[in-house]
Amino acid sequence: MHRLASLPGEGPAEEVLLVEQPQAQILLLTSARTDISTLASVLEVPSQQAWKGRIRALPLAALSHPAQVDHYLSTTAAKAQLIVVRLLGGRGHWSYGLEQLGIWQQRASSRQLLILSGTTDLDVELHSLGSHPIPLADRLAQLMREGGVDNMVMFLGVIEQLLIGTPIDLDHIVLKAMVDPSRWDWRHEDGPKVGVVLYRALSQAGDLAFPKALNTQLRAQGLVPRALWVSSLRDPAVQQGVKHLLKQQNVAAVMTTTSFASVQFQEAGLGSDLWEALDVPVVQVLSSGRSRNEWINSSRGLDPLDLSLQVVLPELDGRITSRPGAFRSTVQANASLATAVQVMEPDDDGLAWAVTHVKAWIQLQQSQPKQRRISLVLANYPVRDGRLANGVGLDTPASTASILGWLQESGHDLGCNPIPADGQELMNYLLRSRTNDPESQNRQPLSYLSLSQYLKWWKTLPVEACEPIVKRWGLPEQAVDLEADGFAIHGILFGKVVVMIQPSRGYDSNEIADLHSPDLPPPHRYLAQYLWMREVHATNLLIHVGKHGSAEWLPGKGVGLSQSCYPNLALGAVPHAYPFIVNDPGEGSQAKRRGAAVIIDHLTPPLGRAGLHGDLLRLESLLDEYVEATQLGAKRVQKLEEELLNLLRLNNFPGLPEVFDNSESFRDLLITSFDQAEAYLCELKESQIRTGLHRFGQAPSDKCAVELLLAIARSPSSDQPGLTQAIAKHLELNCDPWCDEEGELLSSHDTKILISFGLDNARRTGDAVAWIEEQALMFLYVLLDKKPLEKRKGNDQLSLVKPLRDWLKFSKNDPLISRIEHDLWPRLITSPRKEHEALLKAVSGRRIASGPSGAPTRGRPEVLPTGRNFYSVDLRGLPTEAAWALGQRSAEQLLDLHLLDHGEPLTHLALSVWGTATMRNGGEDIAQLMALIGVRPVWDGPSRRMIDLEVIPLSLLGRPRVDVVLRISGLFRDAFPQLVSWVYQAQQLISNLEEDDKFNPLAATTRQHGPQGRIYGSAPGAYGAGLQALIDSGSWEDRSDLGEAYLSWSQWRYDGASNPSLDREGLERSLQDVQVVLHNQDNREHDLLDSDDYYQFHGGLATAVEVISGQRPELWFGDHSRRERPRLSRLEREIDKVVRSRLLNPRWIDGMKQHGYKGAFEMGASLDYLFAYDATTDRIPDWCYSALCEQWLEEKDIQNFLQENNPWVLRDMAERLLEAANRGMWKSASLDKIAILKQLVYTSEAQIESKPDDLLPVK
C-alpha cells in the first residue's frame, strides 16, 4: 500500500506503508524510538533550534520491508549528506537495508554513513559497515547508548563537524555517563520487595507513565518496588550491578520490561548467573510496539518483532510471559523531524494481571508448606474413563502419585487419610468418584460450585468474552450441565491438595455445528471448574501434569493475551507449573506464552530397538537358511521356498506371487519378494520404539537407562561420529550404521570382517547394524560400571569383541568415550533427580532454571538434564542452512520416487506442517517446500540468518516447479509469523514468473484465475484440524463428513503473517489438482500411531483432497529423524512398519504392562489412531485389525491385563473393532471374532457397572 503524506510510526503495523518524509541533510534511522523522543526534546533547547529542518528521524520498523527501503532511499534520502543508523541486534536484523545503504553511500563521494550498534556485543560487526573509522563509530555509539539530552547535544556537535569536514578529536567527545544500573523511586515501605528492571532510555526520554503505573500497581497490592534503570541486561557489568542491588534488597520476585535475554542463544543452556543468583520468579511484562487499538483488533496479539524480542528471547532466561502492560501511543506529530513522537501508554488491566501474578508467586514462596493449597490437573480426552490422565510419553498416574508423596514428605497438608501408594491406586480413587464420562453421572462429585458463586464472577467478565459463550451455551442458569447444587467439580481431595480431572472442552456434545467449529468457546462447566480451583479451593499453585491439557489451546490471541481471551479467563493469575516432555518445545511454548506456565521438562520414555518377534524371527531364520541352501545347491531349496512363501502370506507381506509354479517370471518375482522381505526385516529390526513410559522424577531401570543412552550416543554430533559409527570404523567396517539403508547388501570386505567375529549370516547392512548395536550396548555396560565382562549379569548372551575391549582398556584420552562417560551419561542419570528437585522448587515459589528443548536422540544431548524450564528456538534464524540441506535432499528424493512410479514429474502437492517440529528442526519442512517450488534462501554473512529469497532458474532446476499448498497448524501460525511471510513471498515470486504453464503450474493458475491462496490454516485464535471429536463420538457417516469437517477447520487463508481471510472457495480450488499429500516426522522418539495429530492433519488433508477432487491422492510420509538420511515412504508402508515393530511387538506390550492403567490407555489410544487413519485415508489393510484382535484381545494374558487394570479401555477397544467391522473398514471380520468382541464388551461393562471399589486392583 502506498499512503501519501503518512507520518512514520502512525500506520498499522501490518500494512506495508511506503514512507513519505520530506528530504533533509541528515537522517536518523533508529531501532529505539526513545532516540526520537530525546532528539525532539533537544531541538526545543534554544541553543539547538538551528537543527530544525536539517534532520529527520524515523523508526527503523517503518523500513522493515525491502520495498519500503527502496522507496525511502530513492525519495527522502536522495539529497541527504549523512545517514545515521542505530540498530538493536546484529546485521541480520536489517540486512537488506544495510546493504542498500552501502550502495547509497558509494554512489556519491559526499555522502556519509554511520552504522551504530545499540548493544556493546555487536560493535565491531556493525561499525565497520559505515564510512568513518571504527573508533569514531564506537564513541558515537556510546553516546547514543548512554542517551539523555546532554549526550544527544554532544552527538549533534560531532555530526556538525562531520558535515563541515572538521577533524575530530575523540578525546573531546565527552560522555555524560549515568550510573548503570541506577535506582529509581525507592521508598521506605513495608512489604515483600519486587525488583523492577526498566530501560534507561525511557527515563532519558521523559517517558515515565509506564514505569510509574507499574510501581503504582505494585504498591496498591502491598508490594515494594525496587526499580532499576539499565542500559541493557546484556552487559556483564550491568548484570553484576543488578544482582548486587537486588540481592541486597532480598527481592522476592523480579519484573522486567527489557527485551532480549541476559545471555546469548548459544550460551543459554549454561544458565544465567544473574537470575540463578537471585533464585526468584522473573516475570516479563510485555510492552507492545503497536497501539492498544491495533492489539485489540489483532487475533495474533503481538507482532513478529515483539514476539521475538519480548517473548522468545527472554524465554532463554526462564522468564515467565505475562500480559501486555503498555502500548505505543503517538503524543504528537513532530513537524521538524517529520515523524511521530511516541510514548509507552500503560495498560492498567495488563499491569494489574502481571502484578497479581507476581504477588501470587510471592505468597506461594513465603507460605509454609502446610499452608499451601495445590491443584494437580489431569487431562482427559477423549472423554472416557479409560483415557483419564493423558500425558505423552508419561505414566501420568504414577507420576501424580509420586508428586503427592513428595508433597507429603516435604510437609504439605495431604489430610489424614492415606495417599495413593502408586498410580493404580490413584486411578482407583479417581474412578470411585464422578468423572467427565457420562456413565459416571450417578457417582458423587468432589464438590459443587454454586450458581451464585459462578454468577458473581460471570458478571465481572468482559462482554466480548461472554457473548460467544451465551450464543452457544446460553446464560449460566441455562447451562445443560447445571445441577441443583451448581456445577459439578470432578476430582479427589487430599487435605489441601486436590487432584482434578480437566473438564471437557465441549466437543462431546455431538452437535454437528460444534464439531465443525474451530473457535468453540468453553462451556460454563469448564470455566466453573477452574473458578472452583482458584476461588473455592484457593489454589496457590496449579500443576498440569503431562503434555498436554486444553486450557492453553482455548480461543484467544496467539500471544499477548487480553482479559477476554479464554485461557486467561480459565487460568487467571494463579502460578502455573507444567511437567512436560522435553522433545516438544512447540506445545510447551504454547503453555508458556498463553498460560504463563513454568515448564518442568521431563525425559522421553525409554527407547530401544524393536528387534524381531514371533513369525518375523522365523522368517529371518528361514531366509538365512534359504540363502545358504541356494549357495550350496541343496535339494531342499524348493521346500524352503514354499515354506517361506506360505509364511510371508500368513504374515500379509505385500507383492507376493499368487500361485507357486516353476516359470521364469515366477522365479524372478519370488527372488524379488524374498529380497524385499529380507531388507524389510532388517529395517523392522532396527526400528526405534518406546519400551515403556517415563515416571516423572523416577530413574528408569539400568537396562532402560543404558538403552536410552545408546539411542542418544549413536547420533553423530557436529565434530564427532556417533557411537555405532565409531565402532564400525574401529572394526574397519566400510558400512555406516547411521547413514546406510538397512536393506543394502554388505560389501565382501565387511562380510569377511563380520565372519571373523562369528557373524556368519550377515548379508545386509541391517544385519551388521544389529550386531554393532549389541556390541555398542555391551560396550556401554562395561564402560559405565567397569565390571569385568564375565560378572555382568543378564548379558551373557552378548560378548564384547577383543578390539572393542582393547579400545576400552586404552581409552583414557578418547574424546568420544570421554564424552559418553563424563557428559552424556551424567546428563541422563541426573535427569530424574533434577525433575524431582524442580517440582519442589516450583511448589516453593522459586525460579526454575531454563534450558534448551528438543529430541535428545536427534543430536540434541544438551537438552539434558531435564527438570528445566525449556525454551525453544530463535525464530529469526529459520530456516537454517542445515534445514535447507535436508529439505533439498528430501524434496529431491520425493520427486525421484514420483517420477519412478509415474514416469512424469510431480506438479501438485499438499504439505502439512507443525510448529513444534519446526522448533525442533530449524524449519526443515519449509526448506523442503522452498526446494519443491524452486526458490532458495539467502542468508546473511555474519549472522547466517535468512534475509531474502532467490528464484532457482528452470535451467538449473531441470524439472517443473511444484505447486505446493501448505496447511499450517495454529501453533505454527502463532510461533512463526515470519516463516508464513517468507512462504507467501516465495509463492508470489513463483506465481509472477513468465514461464511455460507446464513448468510452472502455480503461475499458470494465477494467469487463469488471478492471485491464488496457497497457505491455509484454522481460524484466527483457534487450533486443530477438527477430526478428533468426530472420530471419538462416531458422529460421521462416511469419509465426506470427515473431509467437510477438515475443510471447515482449514478454510482461513494466510497471505503472509497477518489479516487472514475466510476463503473456502480458494481452498477447494487449491486442492483440486493435488497428487501427493505429505507429512514429515523429524524424530523417532514416537511414531504416527502415538498421537491423534498425525491422522487429523495428514489423514484429514488427504480426505479433503479426495472429497474435492474425487481422486485418491498418494500419501507420503517423510522420516527426517536422521539428517544425514531422510527417508520417504508411502503411508501404507509406514503404518505397516509401526504395527509390526511396535503394536504387535511383545517388547512394547510387556513395557506397557509395567504401567497398569496408563499402559492399557496407551494400547487403546494406538488402536484408536490406527482406526482414525483408516477412516480418513482408507489405507489400513484388514490384517492389521485381525492381528490386533487376535494378539491383543483374544490373547488371554493381555486380555486379563486389560481387564484387571483398565476395563474401560478393553471395552473401548472391542467396540472400536466392532465399529471398524460395522463400517466395512475391517471387511474380513469373521462371525466368530464379532462374537468374541461382543462378549468382551458385555464382560467389561458388567465389571464397570459393579461396585466401584472392586474396579481396579490395589497393589
Secondary structure, 3 states (H helix, E strand, C coil): CCCCCCCCCCCCCCCCCCCCCCCCCEEEEECCHHHHHHHHHHCCCHHHHHHCCCEEEEEHHHHCCHHHHHHHHHCHHHHCCEEEEEECCCHHHHHHHHHHHHHHHHCCCCCEEEEEECCHHHHHHHHCCCCCCHHHHHHHHHHHHHCCHHHHHHHHHHHHHHHHCCCCCHHHCCCCCCCCCEEECCCCCCCCEEEEEEEHHHHHCCCCHHHHHHHHHHHHCCCEEEEEEECCCCCHHHHHHHHHHHHHHCCCEEEECCCCCCCCHHHHHHCCHHHHHHCCCEEEEEEECCCHHHHHCCCCECCHHHHHHHHHCHHHHCCEEEEEEEEEEEEEEECCCCEEEEEEEECHHHHHHHHHHHHHHHHHHHCCHHHCCEEEEEEECCCCHHHEEECCCECHHHHHHHHHHHHHHCCCCCCCCCCCCCHHHHHHHHHHCCCCCHHHCCCCCCEEECHHHHHHHHCCCCHHHHHHHHHHHCCHHHCCCEECCEEEECEEEECCEEEEECCCCCHHHCCHHHHCCCCCCCCHHHHHHHHHHHHHCCCCEEEECCCCCCHHHCCCCCECCCCCCHHHHHHCCCCEEEEEECCCHHHHHHHHHHHCCEEEEECCCCEEECCCCCHHHHHHHHHHHHHHHHHHCCCCHHHHHHHHHHHHHHCCCCCCCCCCCCCHHHHHHHHHHHHHHHHHHHHHHCCEEECCCECCCCCCCHHHHHHHHHHHHCCCCCCCCCHHHHHHHHCCCCCCCCCCCCCCECCHHHHHHHHHCCCCCCCEHHHHHHHHHHHHHHHHHHHHHCCCHHHCCCCCCCCCCHHHHHHHHCCCCCHHHHHHHHHHHHHHHCHHHHHHHHHHHHHCCCCCCEECCCCHHHCCHHHCCCCCEECCCCHHHCCCHHHHHHHHHHHHHHHHHHHHHHCCCCCEEEEEECHHHHHHHCCHHHHHHHHHHCEEEEECCCCCCEEEEEECCHHHHCCCCCEEEEEECHHHHHHCHHHHHHHHHHHHHHHCCCCCHHHCHHHHHHHHHCCCCCEEECCCCCCCCCCHHHHHHCCCCCHHHHHHHHHHHCCEECCCCCCCEECHHHHHHHHCCCCEEEEEECCCCCCCCCCHHHHHHHHHHHHHHHHHHCCCCEEEEEECCCCCCCEEEEHHHHHHHHHHHHHCCHHHHHHHHCCHHHHHHHHHHHHHHHHHHHHHHCCCCHHHHHHHHHHHHCCHHHHHHHHHHCHHHHHHHHHHHHHHHHCCCCCCCCHHHHHHHHHHHHHHHHHHCCCHHHCCCCC
